[in-house]
Amino acid sequence: MAQQFMVACEGLCHRMVPMMTLGQLRDALALANPIAGVRYDQFGLTPTRINSYRGYYDRPALGWTGEIYDMQVGMLLAEVDRVLTGMMFYGWKGGEYTYTRDSPVHVDNPGYATSTALFSVRDMGYVVLLRTSNCTLDTP
């Protein structure tokens, strides 16, 4: 799968980056100030909840909103922990899934599959940036 994705991105990306997992996201958030804001690196969007990714049902997708929404590190950390407790998610065409620390994190709202993924977290003190890319290596 990673090779197919790399071919699709060839010429569009300067470099391929590995996808971040739920465990890596959780660990990065745990180091940040719990009252710091959280934003995506694109268009000032704010993360929302984790749902099943439309492209691969067995993977989580962190949603986004363009509306004013005060997501804080502590709130997002609680959302990740909620998912890691074994919460059941349902695939778009059936199936039941749970996510683990090794699950790669996509970025999309329910019903969408834009191949956007989380690849790193940048703690800037007052705000934590979730860095995204459409050119990620399919890692786990």
C-alpha positions in Angstrom: 0.0 0.0 0.0 2.8 2.5 0.8 4.3 2.0 -2.6 1.0 2.6 -4.3 0.5 5.8 -2.3 4.0 7.0 -3.1 3.4 6.6 -6.8 0.1 8.6 -6.5 2.0 11.4 -4.8 5.1 11.3 -7.1 5.7 14.8 -8.4 3.3 16.4 -6.0 5.4 16.1 -2.8 8.9 17.2 -2.0 9.2 14.3 0.5 7.2 11.5 2.0 6.6 11.5 5.7 5.4 8.7 8.0 1.9 8.8 9.4 1.6 9.5 13.2 -0.1 6.9 15.3 -2.7 7.4 18.1 0.0 6.4 20.6 2.5 9.0 19.2 -0.3 11.7 19.2 -1.2 10.8 22.8 2.4 10.9 24.0 3.0 14.3 22.3 -0.2 15.8 23.8 0.7 14.5 27.3 3.9 16.6 27.2 2.1 19.9 26.2 0.3 22.4 28.4 -3.2 21.0 28.9 -4.8 24.5 28.5 -2.9 25.4 25.3 -5.1 25.6 22.2 -4.9 23.0 19.4 -5.0 23.8 15.7 -4.2 22.2 12.4 -1.4 23.7 10.4 -3.8 24.2 7.5 -6.2 27.1 7.3 -6.5 27.6 11.1 -8.8 24.6 11.3 -9.6 23.1 14.7 -9.6 19.3 15.5 -12.9 17.8 16.8 -13.6 14.1 17.5 -12.2 10.8 16.4 -14.4 8.6 14.1 -13.9 5.8 11.7 -12.0 6.9 8.5 -14.1 6.4 5.4 -11.0 5.2 3.3 -10.0 2.5 5.7 -12.6 1.6 8.3 -10.2 0.0 10.6 -8.4 3.3 11.1 -9.3 6.4 13.1 -9.8 9.9 11.6 -9.5 13.0 13.6 -12.2 15.5 12.4 -11.9 19.2 11.9 -14.1 22.4 11.9 -13.6 25.8 10.5 -15.9 27.3 13.1 -14.7 29.0 16.2 -14.1 26.2 18.7 -11.8 26.3 21.6 -10.1 22.9 21.5 -7.5 22.6 24.2 -4.7 20.0 24.6 -6.4 18.4 27.7 -9.7 18.0 25.7 -8.0 16.4 22.8 -6.0 14.1 25.1 -9.2 13.0 26.7 -10.7 12.3 23.3 -7.6 10.1 22.4 -7.8 8.3 25.7 -11.6 7.7 25.2 -10.8 6.0 21.8 -7.9 3.9 23.3 -10.2 2.4 26.0 -11.5 -0.1 23.4 -14.4 2.0 22.2 -16.2 0.4 19.3 -16.4 2.1 15.9 -18.4 1.0 13.0 -17.2 0.9 9.4 -19.1 2.7 6.6 -20.1 -0.5 4.9 -20.3 -2.6 8.1 -17.8 -4.1 10.6 -16.8 -3.2 14.1 -13.4 -1.8 14.9 -11.4 -0.7 17.8 -8.2 1.4 17.6 -4.9 1.0 19.4 -1.8 3.0 20.0 -0.4 1.7 16.7 -3.4 2.9 14.6 -2.3 5.5 12.1 -4.2 8.8 12.3 -6.0 10.2 9.3 -7.5 13.7 9.3 -11.1 13.9 7.9 -14.6 14.4 8.9 -17.1 11.4 9.0 -17.9 10.2 5.4 -14.8 11.7 3.8 -11.5 10.1 2.6 -9.1 12.8 1.3 -5.9 10.9 2.1 -4.9 13.6 4.6 -3.0 12.3 7.6 -1.3 13.5 10.7 2.5 13.4 10.6 3.7 15.4 13.6 2.8 17.6 16.5 4.5 20.9 17.1 4.2 22.4 20.6 4.6 26.2 20.4 3.7 26.8 24.1 0.5 28.8 23.7 -0.8 26.5 20.9 -0.1 23.0 19.6 -0.1 22.6 15.9 -1.1 19.3 14.3 0.9 19.0 11.2 -0.8 17.3 8.2 0.1 16.0 4.8 -1.4 14.3 1.8 2.0 12.6 1.1 2.4 10.2 4.0 3.9 6.7 4.1 1.4 4.2 5.2 3.3 2.9 8.2 2.0 0.4 10.8 
